[in-house]
Amino acid sequence: MKRERPARRGLSPLRLRRRPVAWEQQRPTWREARPALIEGALERARSRPSGNWYVVGASRELGTDRPLGRTVSGVEVVLWRGPDGRLRAGSGACPHLGAPLKDSPVRCGTLVCHWHGLALDGGEFPGWDGYPCHDDGVLLWVRLDRVGGEPPTERPVVPVRPLPASAVHAVYTGFGRCAPDDVIANRLDPWHGAWFHPYSFVDLTVARAPRPDAAVDRDGDEGEGEGDEDAFVVDVSFKLASRMVVPVRAVFTAPEPRTVVMHITEGEGAGSVVESHATPVTPDRAGRPRTAVVEAVIATSDRPGFAAARAAAPLLRPLMRAAAGRLWRDDLAYAERRWALRSSGRLPD
């Protein structure tokens, strides 16, 4: 099937599919989506350093008067903002009698336990561990060295993004009964897009996949172009309505073990980024792993009308989250199925 490559920009980003192909008549992609190729890309992602950093939520979720509670691999974490607005993080259990600090208020940048009034400012306190943390303006990160077990780094691997003043961003969070590897494997399989998500993607072609011997970047550097030999380069059209689409070229890379990033490099919205982060949380009652997917969509455009979109960001963010949620409803089912097969020794290779 001939792919309609991103065309030269006109007054409108929309394109009309002149020869639309029915879902069942599109070219099968199962021969290209080789299990060994996907597993190899996953293994290389797993071998990259994370510095023990985990994404735990969106920057916008955290105000100044209430903390944010999260669990990473069974470890309770609480985050709040100090008097200077900077992020603080530490153990989610009060060192006095174990109260859940996520339910306690913040007063003048100090977290005050609601059971007996013990106050924590993020500094050292007997029996309580403070954790390194980072707010990149879009996402919140916490460093857990005992969980990660890697050599720690001062900062997490934050992907290349458009400038905040020129972008609109939204963050979606969902949960699945699977491991982070299963989520990352889903993202490293771009071939399923037009088959599994026909309501969103059409005319998908993987223009280039990583070679089996692709080099592993162990320094954690992450680019956004097609020069990365361990990148998936994908031509795809975002489906809007009926035959109206927006064609783009996207590049998928995995800068660290729990992150896959999509950069739009050609077509409408070039420079936009979608970051998919997978964070292990508490296993369910049956002992099955659970993973939080935190996906940041950071959209940009050099069209003059995009200034109006930035002004309407509070209205756009719920729509962006809803679109991400619809895709992840399916992709988490994919990841959960992969874990079920893998855990029972039935995953094809």
Phi, psi and omega in degrees: 000132182284131183269131175276101182292155178309123185274167176299138187294135174246202180290333181238143177284349185283147175230149178261123176288111185282329180231068181297145181248133178297152183308312185286348182258358178290161184292127177300145181243005187293332178292325181283325183280065184289131180307320182294325179292315179295317180295323178295318177296322178295317180298320179292322176297318181296332183277351180280151182284143175249345185068014180072024180266140181229135174283132183237356178163186181266143179302322183291341180291337190255112175269208184251348185250347180229145177277176175237126179255136178218160174236128179239115182050041178083357180265121178288132179231139173237140180232144176205174180254131179286182182298337178269004180085354182281155184288140172236152179207153177185187180302138182279000179252130178297135182289350181282294180227015173084017180302149177284107185293342178297340181263005183263153180277164173248127180235116179054040177082004179248133178275120186247115181300130184278358176275309185224007173086011178296130185255134179235129179253005181099348177276186182294141175210136183304128177081003181231134182255125169273146183242142171300142182214165184208133174247111183268009180095340178240316184234156176255135180236150172226144180255122180238095186292324181288334177280312184286319178071013178260168169299127183288154175238157183292326182225154176287169176276096179266123182296161174296132183227160171292158179298138183305323183291344182249017187221162170238131181232153175217152183234127176252141175231129177222169184228142178223153176273083182194178177260161177306324179303325182289325176292315181294321178299323176300315181290334179271016173238077181289346184293340183279350191307303185284338177279314187273335182234057185294342178287344183242327188233139174220164175054046183272130175226129173275103184289330178204134176244158179299146172286152178303332182257025180304142183288149177260122176273103184273359179272353178081005179289143185226123180260185182229003184254185183274001180286344179290115184288350178255028181254152169263125178253122190232131170259127185205155175245132173279125182276129180255300180202133177051246183259006181272127183222167173235105181279140179217167165247132182234146180239125181255129176223160178238095184286342180203175192297334187243023183221135167234134184241136172249120173255129171277119186253340177219153178092189182297135179079021178305133184101345177291155186224142168235117180254124178249114182248136181243120182238123177293138178241210182277132175302157178283182185294338178273002180085006179283142181293152174231144183228137172268128172261119176245110185246124177256123175254118184238101188261142177213164177196148177265008176291142180303326182290349182291340176300324178293324178296319178297321179294331181265017184307318179301331177277329183283326186301315177299325178292320178294319178294321180296319179296317178295320180297324179295317178295318183287338173303318178283315186291330175289328174296320175300311183294320179294321177296320179298317179296317181300318178290316183295318184289340179256008177074022183251007181288122181298147176228000000 
